C-alpha cells in the first residue's frame, strides 16, 4: 500500500516519466545495496559461530535423546545443501500458565537463512520437542529445510522485488479509481507466490517423512483456539493476515494427503 501510494503521489507531483525514472533508480540502488551488504557480511562476519555453537549445545543438552537424534538428522540433511543449521528452542513469552499459553511458536518452527552466509537459524518450539511428537517434529523440520532450496529462496527474493516494484508502478500508471484494483492484484500475486512455496515445502516434507500434516494441525488446535479466544473482537480479523503467507489448513491437509497417497501408490507399484 505504501509503495502504491508513493508511486501515485510521485506521479501526481512530477509526471509519469520522471516518476518512472525515479522508480528505475530506486530498483537499481536497492540491488546495489543488497550486493554491498552481502559482500560486507562475507568479508567481516558479525557472528562468532564458535561461541554460538557452545551456547546452542547448552540449550539443547536438556532435550530427550530421541529428539536430539531427530535434530542431528535435520542438521546432517541441511549440510547436504551446504547449510550449517543452528537450532534454538522457543519457549513461552506470554506469561500465561501452561494450560492457557497462547504462544503459537512453541508448537511450531521457523527458519531464517542469514544473508551472505551459509548459516541458517532454526527456531523450534519447546512443546514440539517432546518424545511423543517425534513424527510431527520430523515433518515440521523437513518442511523448514525445504525453504533452504536455492529455488525457494530465489523465488522469495524475486517475488519481493516484483511486488514492491510492481506496486510502485501500479501507483504511477493507475488513475485514481483503479488504485484499489492495482492493490488487489499485487496482493493476489503475493498470496499466489507464498502459497505455492508453502505447499511445495509441505509436499516435500510428505515425500520424506509421510503425511504429518493432520498430526501437526491436531497438535496445534488447542493453542490456536486459545489464541483466538484471547483476542478482542476487533483484533480477530487480524488473523486473516496469516492467509497472506500461508494457505488455509484445509488446503494444506488435502494437498499432503494427496501427495502421500500418490507416493504410497508408486511405492506399492515398485514393490510389485
Secondary structure in CASP SS format (residue, H / E / C, confidence):
PFRMAT SS
TARGET T0000
AUTHOR 0000-0000-0000
METHOD secondary structure of the structure
MODEL  1
X C 1.00
X H 1.00
X H 1.00
X H 1.00
X H 1.00
X H 1.00
X H 1.00
X H 1.00
X H 1.00
X H 1.00
X H 1.00
X H 1.00
X H 1.00
X H 1.00
X C 1.00
X H 1.00
X H 1.00
X H 1.00
X H 1.00
X H 1.00
X H 1.00
X H 1.00
X H 1.00
X H 1.00
X H 1.00
X H 1.00
X H 1.00
X H 1.00
X H 1.00
X H 1.00
X H 1.00
X H 1.00
X H 1.00
X H 1.00
X H 1.00
X H 1.00
X H 1.00
X H 1.00
X H 1.00
X H 1.00
X H 1.00
X H 1.00
X H 1.00
X C 1.00
X C 1.00
X C 1.00
X C 1.00
X C 1.00
X H 1.00
X H 1.00
X H 1.00
X H 1.00
X H 1.00
X H 1.00
X H 1.00
X H 1.00
X H 1.00
X H 1.00
X H 1.00
X H 1.00
X C 1.00
X C 1.00
X C 1.00
X C 1.00
X H 1.00
X H 1.00
X H 1.00
X H 1.00
X H 1.00
X H 1.00
X H 1.00
X H 1.00
X H 1.00
X H 1.00
X H 1.00
X H 1.00
X H 1.00
X H 1.00
X H 1.00
X C 1.00
X C 1.00
X C 1.00
X C 1.00
X E 1.00
X E 1.00
X E 1.00
X E 1.00
X E 1.00
X E 1.00
X E 1.00
X C 1.00
X C 1.00
X C 1.00
X C 1.00
X C 1.00
X C 1.00
X C 1.00
X H 1.00
X H 1.00
X H 1.00
X C 1.00
X C 1.00
X C 1.00
X H 1.00
X H 1.00
X H 1.00
X H 1.00
X C 1.00
X E 1.00
X E 1.00
X E 1.00
X E 1.00
X E 1.00
X C 1.00
X C 1.00
X C 1.00
X C 1.00
X C 1.00
X E 1.00
X E 1.00
X E 1.00
X E 1.00
X E 1.00
X E 1.00
X E 1.00
X C 1.00
X C 1.00
X C 1.00
X C 1.00
X C 1.00
X H 1.00
X H 1.00
X H 1.00
X H 1.00
X H 1.00
X H 1.00
X H 1.00
X H 1.00
X H 1.00
X H 1.00
X H 1.00
X H 1.00
X H 1.00
X H 1.00
X H 1.00
X H 1.00
X C 1.00
X C 1.00
X C 1.00
X H 1.00
X H 1.00
X H 1.00
X H 1.00
X H 1.00
X H 1.00
X H 1.00
X H 1.00
X H 1.00
X H 1.00
X H 1.00
X H 1.00
X H 1.00
X H 1.00
X H 1.00
X H 1.00
X H 1.00
X H 1.00
X H 1.00
X H 1.00
X H 1.00
X H 1.00
X H 1.00
X H 1.00
X C 1.00
X C 1.00
X H 1.00
X H 1.00
X H 1.00
X H 1.00
X H 1.00
X H 1.00
X H 1.00
X H 1.00
X H 1.00
X H 1.00
X H 1.00
X H 1.00
X H 1.00
X H 1.00
X H 1.00
X H 1.00
X H 1.00
X H 1.00
X H 1.00
X H 1.00
X H 1.00
X H 1.00
X H 1.00
X H 1.00
X H 1.00
X H 1.00
X H 1.00
X H 1.00
X H 1.00
X H 1.00
X H 1.00
X H 1.00
X H 1.00
X H 1.00
X C 1.00
X C 1.00
X C 1.00
X H 1.00
X H 1.00
X H 1.00
X H 1.00
X H 1.00
X H 1.00
X H 1.00
X H 1.00
X H 1.00
X H 1.00
X H 1.00
X H 1.00
X H 1.00
X H 1.00
X H 1.00
X H 1.00
X H 1.00
X H 1.00
X C 1.00
X C 1.00
X H 1.00
X H 1.00
X H 1.00
X H 1.00
X H 1.00
X H 1.00
X H 1.00
X H 1.00
X H 1.00
X H 1.00
X H 1.00
X H 1.00
X C 1.00
X C 1.00
X C 1.00
X C 1.00
X H 1.00
X H 1.00
X H 1.00
X H 1.00
X H 1.00
X H 1.00
X H 1.00
X H 1.00
X H 1.00
X H 1.00
X H 1.00
X H 1.00
X H 1.00
X H 1.00
X H 1.00
X H 1.00
X H 1.00
X H 1.00
X H 1.00
X H 1.00
X H 1.00
X H 1.00
X H 1.00
X C 1.00
END
